[in-house]
């Protein structure tokens, strides 16, 4: 069982935690209940060796590069040039040749019409009109959002009144009419809420620094919230919260 720590002890832990690199959360010690679907398994069902793929909001390209052996070619885009630098470094390290990375806004790219068979958007801002323009007829658009209940019981302990930004967590059911207006037909949708355990304080603080919390996390201001989380949500596996995800697959018609 985790135990509450003093302010000074939490400050010392915070000082040891380095910044997130790309969207790499592999340093966290965490575990989950069994989800009924995953982004990866859904993606695997939509790609083959001929697929031309665009990954919107690619971050450090971590997830795109992990699937590189299964599609023909891909481009990852991100609005932050620093993310693209990280993604390119990750690509070279992995020795992947069929993926490239380009700094670009999801809503304004320079690719020709119908350039891609599959477009993926995992926790990034949606740009439906541009996505429809880029997607070949019969191609697919795979979206995953962070649901509004994600870590909500944890955030409440910091006296935050909201969850993730609306562009991350708008219910996907509300997006369906916008898809249809641009020639995209929703063909399947999924949602889950599962238990999520963060096993240690280092992982929790790293996560709070690394995601867009309702207000900027600062250990000086929020150290009491850390201890509240230990006291209220702690069990023998760590701090127990909720992972909430929504997924939608649309087809260009």
C-alpha positions, -999 to 999 in steps of 0.1 A, spaced: 0 0 0 12 35 -8 15 59 21 11 97 21 43 116 19 54 150 32 56 180 10 94 178 10 95 141 1 71 148 -29 92 177 -40 123 154 -40 105 129 -62 92 156 -85 128 169 -90 140 135 -102 113 132 -130 124 141 -165 101 154 -192 81 131 -215 98 124 -248 72 123 -276 42 104 -264 62 77 -247 47 66 -214 66 34 -212 84 45 -180 51 44 -160 44 14 -138 7 8 -144 -18 -20 -151 -53 -22 -164 -85 -43 -165 -92 -62 -197 -105 -38 -224 -130 -51 -249 -111 -35 -278 -78 -17 -283 -66 8 -308 -38 -16 -319 -61 -45 -326 -86 -24 -345 -57 -8 -365 -44 -43 -374 -77 -52 -389 -76 -22 -413 -41 -25 -427 -24 -47 -452 9 -46 -471 -5 -21 -497 -21 4 -472 -11 40 -475 -16 55 -440 -17 89 -425 -13 93 -387 -26 126 -374 -11 139 -342 16 113 -344 37 126 -315 69 107 -314 55 82 -339 57 55 -313 25 37 -323 29 42 -360 64 28 -361 53 -3 -341 31 -13 -370 54 -4 -399 60 -40 -410 23 -44 -417 15 -16 -441 29 -3 -474 39 32 -465 29 59 -440 33 95 -431 30 108 -395 21 145 -390 21 167 -359 17 204 -354 47 205 -330 81 205 -349 97 191 -317 75 160 -319 85 155 -355 122 157 -345 115 130 -319 96 109 -343 124 110 -369 149 101 -342 127 71 -333 124 61 -369 161 61 -375 167 41 -342 141 15 -353 156 13 -389 122 19 -405 122 30 -441 85 30 -451 75 58 -427 82 96 -430 73 124 -406 61 159 -416 52 189 -394 16 198 -403 -17 209 -389 -44 182 -392 -67 208 -408 -42 221 -435 -19 196 -452 -4 197 -487 -11 161 -497 -31 156 -529 -67 145 -528 -74 108 -520 -37 102 -510 -44 77 -482 -63 44 -477 -64 48 -439 -62 78 -417 -57 74 -379 -63 99 -352 -55 89 -316 -62 117 -291 -56 145 -316 -77 174 -328 -102 163 -355 -103 180 -389 -130 162 -407 -132 182 -439 -95 178 -446 -95 142 -435 -123 134 -460 -104 152 -488 -73 131 -482 -91 98 -478 -95 75 -509 -130 62 -516 -136 31 -496 -108 40 -472 -112 42 -435 -108 68 -407 -100 54 -373 -105 77 -343 -98 71 -306 -107 97 -280 -100 100 -243 -135 97 -227 -148 123 -203 -147 99 -173 -109 92 -178 -92 97 -144 -122 118 -133 -122 105 -97 -85 113 -95 -89 148 -109 -117 155 -84 -91 152 -56 -72 181 -70 -103 203 -70 -102 205 -108 -137 211 -122 -132 196 -156 -114 168 -173 -93 167 -205 -97 195 -232 -130 192 -251 -112 186 -284 -98 154 -268 -129 141 -251 -159 153 -271 -183 122 -272 -177 106 -306 -215 101 -310 -217 139 -314 -192 137 -343 -212 113 -365 -234 140 -382 -203 160 -391 -187 129 -407 -218 123 -428 -217 159 -441 -183 152 -457 -190 118 -472 -178 97 -443 -201 69 -430 -196 56 -394 -195 18 -396 -186 8 -360 -181 24 -326 -169 12 -293 -165 25 -257 -150 12 -225 -144 21 -189 -119 -1 -172 -100 -1 -139 -65 15 -142 -39 13 -115 -10 36 -112 15 17 -91 38 43 -76 40 80 -69 68 86 -95 45 73 -123 15 94 -111 36 126 -110 51 119 -144 16 113 -158 3 145 -143 31 165 -158 27 148 -192 -10 152 -200 -32 183 -205 -47 185 -170 -75 210 -164 -49 234 -150 -11 231 -152 1 205 -126 26 219 -102 39 199 -72 41 230 -50 4 237 -55 -9 201 -59 11 180 -34 -19 177 -11 -39 163 -40 -13 135 -44 -18 125 -8 -56 127 -12 -53 103 -41 -32 79 -19 -57 80 9 -89 79 -11 -80 58 -42 -51 37 -28 -53 -1 -26 -29 -30 -26 -21 -24 -63 -15 14 -62 -39 42 -70 -70 30 -87 -88 52 -112 -106 47 -145 -94 46 -182 -122 57 -205 -118 54 -242 -141 58 -272 -134 46 -307 -151 51 -341 -144 37 -375 -157 56 -406 -155 48 -443 -152 72 -472 -183 67 -494 
